[in-house]
Amino acid sequence: MRDLAIVLDCGATNASAVAVSSAGEIVAAASRPNAPVAQPGGEPGWLVWGLDEIWAKLADACRQVCSSLAADSVRAVAVTTFGADGAPVRRDGALSYPVISWQCSRTAALAEEVRSSFDPFEIYRETGYQIISFNTLLRLMWLREHAPDALDEAHCWMMTPGLLSHRLCGEFSIDPTIASTTMAVDSARRTWSDKMLAMAALDSSFFPRWAEPGSVIGALLDGATEQTGLPARIPVVAAGHDTQFAIIGSGAAQEQAILSSGTWEILTVRSDRYQPDQAGFDDGLLIECDAAPGFWNPQMLMIASGVLEWIRRHFYGEIPEGESAHLRMISDAQQIEPGSGGVTIIPSFVPDTGPLKRLGVPGSIHGLTLTTARGQVYRAGLEGLSFQLRQALERLARSTGAQPTGIRIVGGGSRNALWNQIRADATGLPVTALEQTEATGLGAAMFAFIGAGLFRSLDEAKQAMRLKSRVFEPSADSQRYEEIFARYQSLASAFGKL
């Protein structure tokens, strides 16, 4: 009998349940579409998450997964979600205000006020975070001003993983990976920053107990057993922010950079030093707490497959959305030489300008002619995103001192072999792609097994989970890409001054 862990993974576009074996196999998975909704009675642009709806989707996906498993094989369950979002909760677990989505516009003006009223670099040094409109602390400040009763009536504030774990076991908790996305944590000390919380007239007593990843939050409730199909009384184990568990699940060695590639890309390393310096601040680096104490995850955030989806819609619109469209695009691009026949795409987020300055800056396409083929445009998209990655690697190295000898890639963008080869050629580094793209589930499962007592440490869990991968080495085209990159840099520099 295989030992299994169930990971409930709530993303911005899908709510999923994944069964992972102690050997690192994805045994079963199911997902349901997910999206924020307009807040009833709210202003235009106010978006919230329907927590009951998310729970129903996760429970339904979990029942589907568990229906194919032997009940006595499931050892534990853990929850991961997107970052930054949470809500105030009464003692009975009911929300005193809806979960405001990170996609909501209500705190955009407040972010500008904070940026002008406080020293952004001092905030960065304390928290590892830049001032971005979706930061949780800004939501707390907004509630203090516009809905103070929601805070005053609350027993505590929980982030989305805690809200969902509470549905499983009835316990209040928060873990450091999700807490570090709030802009309210003293990241060097891995604890709350009362200095930051004071901006919302709060202190650390407003938050539930700290639950390190791998610790047991509680036992599965009988009602949750009925809703999810999970075995009775199994441990509910702390996980948290999906990015941190994808990093662990990637299987990356200390000397490898990790790229989580989807609509957006997050480039990061696991560092044993917390270095919020001026260079990192100027480059827009974010630093989050790693899933394991004593490590941090400095990271660069970039647009990625969103660019390729735009190309699909506008240049391959006659092909129905799905795998066939992407196979056709890849096939067309494979017929094009490096350099895309002179077509260059500058992604909408160019690392030269830093992520805060570049918000709202449009992308651009250069070198179009009357004879340009759509395969050239798609290949130019792959090349532009790969050059963006190269620039991000340079900035990550400058800010952290890390000198990666390779890139470990996870997520949907890792399935594109042509893109992986271009990444290797553009950066001059080997790119290792996992055969299994559910890196978040793999990483969270490692901690779930630790909580269940199957593994004694993260190192032991990693040794047991042997992950299959494919390596893309830089090819003979690498030298050509040096010349193409010079052209890209020249255009990007000119573009950044427009």
C-alpha positions as CSV (number, residue, x, y, z in Angstrom):
1,M,0.0,0.0,0.0
2,R,1.3,3.4,-0.9
3,D,1.4,6.2,1.6
4,L,-0.4,9.3,0.2
5,A,-0.9,12.9,1.1
6,I,-3.7,15.1,-0.2
7,V,-2.9,18.7,-1.1
8,L,-5.7,21.2,-1.6
9,D,-4.2,23.9,-3.8
10,C,-6.3,27.0,-4.4
11,G,-5.0,29.1,-7.3
12,A,-6.3,32.2,-8.9
13,T,-7.6,30.2,-11.9
14,N,-8.1,26.7,-10.5
15,A,-9.0,25.1,-7.2
16,S,-7.4,21.7,-7.1
17,A,-6.9,18.5,-5.1
18,V,-3.8,16.4,-5.6
19,A,-2.9,13.0,-4.2
20,V,0.9,12.6,-3.9
21,S,2.7,9.4,-2.9
22,S,5.7,9.3,-0.6
23,A,7.8,8.4,-3.7
24,G,6.8,11.7,-5.4
25,E,4.2,10.3,-7.8
26,I,1.0,12.2,-8.6
27,V,-1.5,9.5,-8.1
28,A,-4.7,11.4,-8.8
29,A,-5.7,15.0,-9.3
30,A,-8.9,17.1,-10.0
31,S,-9.5,20.8,-10.4
32,R,-12.4,23.3,-10.7
33,P,-12.2,26.7,-12.3
34,N,-11.7,29.6,-9.9
35,A,-12.0,33.3,-10.2
36,P,-12.8,36.3,-7.9
37,V,-16.3,37.9,-8.1
38,A,-17.5,41.5,-7.8
39,Q,-18.3,42.4,-4.2
40,P,-22.1,42.8,-3.7
41,G,-22.9,46.4,-3.1
42,G,-19.2,47.4,-3.7
43,E,-17.7,49.9,-6.0
44,P,-16.7,49.1,-9.6
45,G,-13.4,47.2,-9.5
46,W,-14.0,45.8,-6.0
47,L,-13.3,42.1,-6.3
48,V,-13.6,39.4,-3.5
49,W,-13.3,35.7,-3.2
50,G,-16.4,33.7,-2.4
51,L,-14.9,31.5,0.4
52,D,-17.9,29.2,0.6
53,E,-17.7,28.7,-3.2
54,I,-13.9,28.0,-3.1
55,W,-14.4,25.5,-0.2
56,A,-17.2,23.8,-2.2
57,K,-14.9,23.5,-5.2
58,L,-12.0,22.1,-3.2
59,A,-14.2,19.7,-1.4
60,D,-15.8,18.5,-4.6
61,A,-12.4,18.0,-6.3
62,C,-11.1,16.2,-3.1
63,R,-14.1,13.8,-3.2
64,Q,-13.3,13.0,-6.8
65,V,-9.7,12.3,-6.0
66,C,-10.4,10.3,-2.8
67,S,-13.0,8.1,-4.6
68,S,-10.2,6.4,-6.5
69,L,-7.9,5.9,-3.4
70,A,-7.8,3.3,-0.6
71,A,-9.0,5.3,2.4
72,D,-6.3,3.9,4.7
73,S,-3.5,5.0,2.4
74,V,-4.1,8.8,3.0
75,R,-1.9,9.9,5.8
76,A,-2.4,13.7,5.9
77,V,-3.9,16.8,4.2
78,A,-2.3,20.3,3.6
79,V,-3.5,23.5,2.0
80,T,-1.7,25.9,-0.3
81,T,-3.0,29.1,-1.9
82,F,-2.0,32.3,-3.7
83,G,-0.5,35.0,-1.4
84,A,-1.6,38.3,0.0
85,D,-5.3,37.6,0.6
86,G,-7.1,36.9,3.9
87,A,-9.9,38.1,6.0
88,P,-11.0,39.0,9.6
89,V,-12.7,36.0,11.3
90,R,-15.0,35.8,14.3
91,R,-14.6,33.2,17.1
92,D,-17.1,30.9,15.3
93,G,-15.0,31.0,12.1
94,A,-17.4,33.3,10.3
95,L,-15.9,36.1,8.3
96,S,-16.6,39.7,9.5
97,Y,-15.6,40.9,6.0
98,P,-15.2,39.1,2.6
99,V,-11.8,38.0,1.4
100,I,-10.6,40.9,-0.7
101,S,-8.8,39.6,-3.9
102,W,-5.3,40.7,-4.8
103,Q,-6.9,41.7,-8.2
104,C,-9.1,44.3,-6.4
105,S,-8.5,48.0,-7.2
106,R,-9.6,49.5,-3.9
107,T,-6.1,50.0,-2.4
108,A,-4.4,51.4,-5.4
109,A,-4.6,55.0,-4.2
110,L,-3.6,54.0,-0.7
111,A,-0.4,52.4,-2.0
112,E,0.5,55.7,-3.5
113,E,-0.2,57.5,-0.2
114,V,1.9,55.0,1.8
115,R,4.7,55.4,-0.8
116,S,4.7,59.1,-0.3
117,S,4.2,59.1,3.5
118,F,6.8,56.4,4.5
119,D,10.2,55.4,3.4
120,P,9.7,52.6,0.9
121,F,13.3,51.4,1.4
122,E,12.9,51.1,5.2
123,I,9.7,49.1,4.6
124,Y,11.7,46.8,2.2
125,R,14.5,46.4,4.7
126,E,12.0,45.4,7.5
127,T,9.7,43.2,5.4
128,G,11.5,42.2,2.2
129,Y,8.5,43.6,0.3
130,Q,8.0,46.5,-2.0
131,I,4.9,48.7,-1.7
132,I,2.4,47.1,-4.1
133,S,-1.3,47.8,-4.1
134,F,-2.3,44.2,-3.3
135,N,-0.2,43.9,-0.1
136,T,-2.2,42.6,2.8
137,L,-1.2,45.4,5.1
138,L,-2.9,47.9,2.8
139,R,-6.1,45.9,3.0
140,L,-5.9,46.1,6.8
141,M,-5.3,49.8,6.6
142,W,-8.3,50.2,4.2
143,L,-10.5,48.2,6.6
144,R,-9.4,50.3,9.5
145,E,-10.6,53.4,7.7
146,H,-13.6,52.2,5.8
147,A,-14.9,49.2,7.7
148,P,-13.5,49.4,11.3
149,D,-16.3,47.2,12.8
150,A,-15.0,44.3,10.7
151,L,-11.7,44.5,12.5
152,D,-13.2,45.3,15.9
153,E,-15.6,42.4,15.8
154,A,-13.0,39.9,14.7
155,H,-11.3,37.3,16.8
156,C,-8.3,37.3,14.5
157,W,-7.1,37.7,10.9
158,M,-6.3,34.6,8.8
159,M,-4.8,34.3,5.4
160,T,-6.5,32.1,2.8
161,P,-4.6,28.9,3.7
162,G,-5.6,29.3,7.3
163,L,-9.2,30.1,6.4
164,L,-9.4,26.8,4.4
165,S,-7.5,24.8,7.0
166,H,-10.0,26.0,9.6
167,R,-12.7,24.4,7.5
168,L,-10.8,21.2,7.8
169,C,-10.0,21.1,11.5
170,G,-11.6,24.1,13.2
171,E,-8.3,25.5,14.4
172,F,-7.0,29.1,13.8
173,S,-3.4,29.3,12.4
174,I,-1.1,31.2,10.1
175,D,2.2,30.0,8.6
176,P,5.3,32.2,7.9
177,T,5.3,31.6,4.1
178,I,1.9,33.2,3.7
179,A,2.6,35.7,6.4
180,S,5.6,37.0,4.6
181,T,3.4,38.1,1.7
182,T,1.6,40.6,3.9
183,M,4.3,43.4,4.1
184,A,3.8,43.1,7.9
185,V,6.5,40.6,8.9
186,D,9.9,41.2,10.3
187,S,11.4,38.8,7.7
188,A,14.9,38.6,9.3
189,R,13.3,37.3,12.5
190,R,10.5,35.3,10.9
191,T,7.9,37.0,13.1
192,W,5.4,39.9,13.0
193,S,6.6,43.4,12.8
194,D,4.6,45.5,15.3
195,K,6.1,48.6,13.6
196,M,4.4,47.7,10.4
197,L,1.1,46.6,12.0
198,A,0.9,49.9,13.8
199,M,0.2,51.4,10.4
200,A,-3.2,49.7,10.7
201,A,-3.6,50.3,14.4
202,L,-3.0,46.6,15.1
203,D,-0.4,44.4,16.8
204,S,0.6,40.8,16.6
205,S,-2.1,39.7,19.1
206,F,-4.6,40.1,16.2
207,F,-3.2,37.0,14.5
208,P,-3.5,33.3,15.4
209,R,-0.8,31.0,16.4
210,W,2.2,30.6,14.2
211,A,2.3,27.2,12.5
212,E,5.5,26.3,10.8
213,P,5.2,24.2,7.7
214,G,5.1,20.5,8.6
215,S,3.5,21.1,12.0
216,V,0.1,19.6,12.8
217,I,-2.7,22.3,13.0
218,G,-5.3,19.8,14.1
219,A,-7.3,16.7,13.2
220,L,-9.8,16.5,10.4
221,L,-13.4,17.3,11.6
222,D,-16.2,14.8,11.1
223,G,-18.1,17.3,9.0
224,A,-15.0,17.9,6.8
225,T,-14.7,14.1,6.3
226,E,-18.2,14.0,4.9
227,Q,-17.6,17.0,2.6
228,T,-14.2,16.0,1.3
229,G,-14.2,12.2,1.3
230,L,-11.0,12.3,3.4
231,P,-10.4,9.7,6.1
232,A,-11.6,10.6,9.5
233,R,-9.2,12.3,12.0
234,I,-6.2,12.5,9.7
235,P,-3.8,15.3,10.6
236,V,-4.3,18.7,8.9
237,V,-0.7,19.9,8.4
238,A,0.5,23.5,7.9
239,A,1.6,24.5,4.4
240,G,0.9,28.0,3.0
241,H,2.0,30.2,0.1
242,D,2.0,28.2,-3.2
243,T,5.3,29.7,-4.5
244,Q,7.3,28.5,-1.5
245,F,6.1,25.0,-1.9
246,A,6.7,25.0,-5.6
247,I,10.3,25.9,-4.8
248,I,10.6,22.9,-2.5
249,G,8.8,20.7,-4.9
250,S,11.1,21.6,-7.8
251,G,13.9,19.6,-6.2
252,A,16.3,22.4,-7.0
253,A,19.8,22.2,-5.6
254,Q,21.3,25.1,-3.6
255,E,23.2,26.3,-6.7
256,Q,20.2,26.3,-9.0
257,A,17.8,29.1,-9.6
258,I,14.1,28.2,-9.6
259,L,11.7,29.5,-12.2
260,S,8.0,29.0,-11.6
261,S,6.5,29.6,-15.1
262,G,2.8,30.3,-15.8
263,T,0.9,33.4,-16.8
264,W,3.5,35.1,-14.6
265,E,7.0,33.9,-13.9
266,I,8.7,34.0,-10.5
267,L,12.5,33.6,-10.6
268,T,14.0,32.9,-7.2
269,V,16.8,31.1,-5.3
270,R,16.9,29.6,-1.8
271,S,19.3,31.8,0.2
272,D,20.6,31.3,3.7
273,R,21.0,35.1,4.0
274,Y,18.5,37.9,4.3
275,Q,19.9,40.8,2.3
276,P,17.4,43.6,1.6
277,D,20.0,46.0,0.2
278,Q,19.6,49.0,-2.1
279,A,20.5,47.1,-5.2
280,G,17.7,44.6,-4.6
281,F,15.2,47.4,-3.8
282,D,16.1,49.3,-6.9
283,D,15.6,46.2,-9.0
284,G,12.2,45.5,-7.5
285,L,13.3,42.3,-5.7
286,L,10.8,40.7,-3.3
287,I,12.1,38.6,-0.4
288,E,9.7,36.0,1.2
289,C,10.3,33.5,4.0
290,D,11.2,30.1,2.7
291,A,9.2,27.1,3.8
292,A,12.1,26.0,6.0
293,P,13.5,28.3,8.8
294,G,16.9,29.8,8.1
295,F,16.2,30.3,4.4
296,W,14.7,33.1,2.3
297,N,13.4,33.4,-1.2
298,P,14.5,36.6,-3.0
299,Q,12.6,36.7,-6.2
300,M,11.8,38.6,-9.4
301,L,8.3,38.8,-10.8
302,M,7.7,38.9,-14.5
303,I,5.0,38.5,-17.1
304,A,5.4,35.3,-19.0
305,S,2.8,33.0,-20.7
306,G,0.3,35.9,-20.7
307,V,2.3,37.3,-23.6
308,L,2.1,34.0,-25.5
309,E,-1.7,33.9,-24.9
310,W,-2.0,37.3,-26.4
311,I,-0.1,36.1,-29.5
312,R,-2.4,33.1,-29.7
313,R,-5.6,35.2,-29.5
314,H,-4.4,37.7,-32.1
315,F,-2.4,35.5,-34.5
316,Y,-3.9,32.0,-34.1
317,G,-7.4,32.9,-33.3
318,E,-9.0,30.5,-35.8
319,I,-7.6,27.5,-33.8
320,P,-9.7,26.6,-30.7
321,E,-8.0,27.4,-27.4
322,G,-6.2,24.4,-26.0
323,E,-3.2,22.1,-26.7
324,S,-3.7,22.0,-30.5
325,A,-3.2,25.7,-30.8
326,H,0.0,25.6,-28.8
327,L,1.3,22.7,-30.8
328,R,0.7,24.6,-34.0
329,M,2.4,27.7,-32.7
330,I,5.4,25.7,-31.5
331,S,5.6,23.8,-34.9
332,D,5.6,27.2,-36.8
333,A,8.3,28.6,-34.5
334,Q,10.5,25.6,-34.9
335,Q,10.8,26.4,-38.6
336,I,12.1,29.9,-37.8
337,E,15.9,30.6,-37.3
338,P,17.1,32.2,-34.0
339,G,16.4,35.9,-34.2
340,S,12.9,35.4,-35.6
341,G,13.7,37.1,-38.9
342,G,14.4,40.4,-37.2
343,V,11.2,40.5,-35.2
344,T,11.8,41.4,-31.5
345,I,9.2,41.4,-28.7
346,I,9.8,43.5,-25.6
347,P,7.5,42.1,-22.9
348,S,5.3,44.6,-21.1
349,F,7.5,44.2,-17.9
350,V,11.1,44.9,-18.7
351,P,13.5,44.2,-15.7
352,D,15.6,47.3,-16.6
353,T,12.9,49.5,-15.1
354,G,12.0,47.6,-11.9
355,P,8.5,46.0,-11.3
356,L,7.0,49.0,-9.6
357,K,8.0,51.6,-12.2
358,R,7.1,49.3,-15.0
359,L,3.5,48.6,-13.9
360,G,1.3,49.8,-16.7
361,V,4.2,50.2,-19.2
362,P,3.1,48.6,-22.5
363,G,5.1,46.0,-24.3
364,S,6.2,46.4,-27.9
365,I,6.9,44.5,-31.1
366,H,9.7,45.6,-33.4
367,G,10.7,44.6,-36.9
368,L,7.3,43.8,-38.4
369,T,7.2,43.8,-42.3
370,L,4.5,43.0,-44.8
371,T,6.0,39.5,-45.1
372,T,6.3,38.7,-41.4
373,A,4.9,35.3,-40.6
374,R,3.0,34.6,-37.4
375,G,5.5,31.9,-36.5
376,Q,8.1,34.7,-36.3
377,V,6.0,36.6,-33.9
378,Y,5.5,33.6,-31.6
379,R,9.2,32.7,-31.7
380,A,10.0,36.4,-31.0
381,G,7.7,36.1,-27.9
382,L,9.6,33.1,-26.7
383,E,12.9,34.9,-27.3
384,G,11.8,38.1,-25.6
385,L,10.7,36.3,-22.5
386,S,13.9,34.3,-22.4
387,F,16.0,37.5,-22.6
388,Q,13.8,39.0,-19.8
389,L,14.8,35.9,-17.8
390,R,18.4,36.5,-18.5
391,Q,18.2,40.1,-17.3
392,A,16.3,38.9,-14.2
393,L,19.1,36.4,-13.5
394,E,21.7,39.1,-13.7
395,R,19.8,41.3,-11.2
396,L,19.1,38.4,-8.9
397,A,22.9,37.7,-8.9
398,R,23.8,41.3,-8.3
399,S,21.3,41.7,-5.4
400,T,21.9,38.4,-3.6
401,G,25.4,37.3,-4.6
402,A,24.0,34.0,-5.9
403,Q,25.7,32.7,-9.0
404,P,23.3,30.0,-10.3
405,T,24.9,27.2,-12.4
406,G,21.5,26.2,-13.8
407,I,17.8,26.8,-13.8
408,R,15.1,24.5,-12.4
409,I,11.8,25.2,-14.0
410,V,8.3,24.2,-12.9
411,G,4.7,25.1,-13.8
412,G,2.8,25.1,-17.1
413,G,5.6,26.9,-19.0
414,S,8.0,24.1,-18.3
415,R,6.1,21.8,-20.8
416,N,7.2,23.8,-23.8
417,A,10.5,22.1,-25.0
418,L,11.2,24.8,-27.6
419,W,10.9,27.5,-25.0
420,N,13.2,25.6,-22.6
421,Q,15.9,25.2,-25.3
422,I,15.7,28.9,-26.1
423,R,15.9,29.7,-22.4
424,A,19.1,27.6,-22.1
425,D,20.6,29.2,-25.2
426,A,19.6,32.8,-24.2
427,T,21.0,32.4,-20.6
428,G,23.9,30.1,-21.3
429,L,22.7,27.8,-18.4
430,P,21.3,24.3,-18.4
431,V,17.5,24.3,-17.9
432,T,16.1,21.4,-16.0
433,A,12.3,20.8,-16.4
434,L,10.4,18.4,-14.1
435,E,8.3,15.8,-15.9
436,Q,5.7,16.5,-13.2
437,T,4.4,20.1,-13.3
438,E,2.6,19.8,-9.9
439,A,5.6,21.2,-8.0
440,T,3.4,23.0,-5.5
441,G,1.6,19.7,-4.6
442,L,4.9,17.9,-4.4
443,G,6.4,20.4,-2.0
444,A,3.4,20.7,0.2
445,A,3.1,16.9,0.3
446,M,6.7,16.6,1.7
447,F,5.6,18.7,4.7
448,A,2.4,16.8,5.0
449,F,4.3,13.6,5.3
450,I,6.6,15.2,7.9
451,G,3.5,16.2,9.9
452,A,2.2,12.7,9.6
453,G,5.5,11.3,11.0
454,L,6.4,9.5,7.8
455,F,9.6,11.6,7.3
456,R,11.7,13.1,10.0
457,S,13.0,16.0,8.0
458,L,12.7,17.8,4.7
459,D,16.0,16.3,3.5
460,E,14.6,12.8,4.2
461,A,11.5,13.7,2.2
462,K,13.5,15.0,-0.7
463,Q,15.6,11.9,-0.8
464,A,12.5,9.7,-0.9
465,M,10.8,11.7,-3.6
466,R,12.8,10.9,-6.7
467,L,11.7,13.4,-9.3
468,K,12.1,12.7,-13.0
469,S,13.4,15.6,-15.2
470,R,14.8,16.5,-18.6
471,V,17.8,18.7,-19.0
472,F,18.2,21.3,-21.8
473,E,21.8,22.2,-22.3
474,P,22.9,25.3,-24.2
475,S,23.3,24.5,-27.9
476,A,25.4,25.7,-30.7
477,D,22.9,28.6,-31.1
478,S,24.1,30.2,-27.8
479,Q,26.6,32.3,-29.6
480,R,24.0,33.6,-32.0
481,Y,21.8,34.5,-29.1
482,E,24.6,36.7,-27.7
483,E,24.3,38.9,-30.8
484,I,20.5,38.8,-30.7
485,F,20.5,39.7,-27.0
486,A,22.6,42.8,-27.8
487,R,19.9,43.9,-30.2
488,Y,17.2,43.2,-27.7
489,Q,19.0,45.2,-25.0
490,S,19.4,48.2,-27.3
491,L,15.7,48.2,-28.2
492,A,14.7,47.6,-24.5
493,S,16.8,50.5,-23.4
494,A,15.3,52.8,-26.0
495,F,11.8,51.5,-25.2
496,G,12.3,52.1,-21.5
497,K,12.9,55.8,-22.1
498,L,9.7,56.4,-24.1
